[in-house]
Amino acid sequence: HDILDAATTAVRRRPDDRTDGDPFLADVLGPAFTRYSSPGQRQAIRTVLCSADGATIVVNLPTGSGKSAVAIAPALL
């Protein structure tokens, strides 16, 4: 019984670092996007939005932390 429970129970490997999103997130990405995945994602999106045209921004975040939204949200704005 313990082995079956261990095999079927989800174990969260990463802490829940979600943080409140900026108002434009839901407007651009849809109503499901009201929060950032992490403070790092929030900073990355804000950095991209504030950077000069033609600037190069390098975003280094863990897998599953929202790097795609960092590229997509500013492009849709």
N, C-alpha and C positions, 0 to 999 in steps of 0.2 A: 504494500500500500504506500509506503514512504517513497519507494522508487518511482512509482507511477505519478505521485504528486510532484516530485522533483522534475520529472520529464515534461509535465504538462503545465507547470506554473511558470509564468513569465518573470524573469529576473531583470530588473532595470539596471543597466550597466553604467549609465551616465546620470548624474544628478539633473533634476528638472530646473534648468536655468532660464526658462522662458520669462520674458519681461514685457511690459505693456508696449504696444506698438504705437507708432505715429498714426494720426488720422488718415494719411494718404494710403497706408498699406491696404486696408479693406477696399478703398476706392479703386485701387489699381489691380490688386491680386484677387479680390473677391471677399465676401463676407466671412469666410473661414480664417482669414489672415488678420486677426486683431492683435496678435502678439508676435514679438520677435522670438526666435528660437533660443537666442542667447544674447548677452550684452555685446559679444563680439560681432554678431550679425547686425545688431543695431548700429554699432560704430562703423562697420564696413559700409552699410547702405548710406548712412549719413556722410561718410567720407566721399563716396562716389558722387553723391548729389552735390557736394560742395566743391568738388575738384574742378579745375580749369578744363576747358575743351582740349582734347588731345593728351591729357595726363594719363600716366600709367599707374594703376593701383594694383598691388599684389595682395590678395586675400588668402590667408592661411587659417582655415578653420577645420575642425574635425569632421569626419564623414557624418552626414546627416544633420549638420548644423545650419543648413540654409544658404550655402554658397550660391545655389541657382537663383534664389530670390534676390541676392545681391546684384546679379547681372540683369535679371528680368525686370524688377520693379523700377529702377531708374530708366530703363529703355522704354517702358510703357508710359512713364510720366512724360 
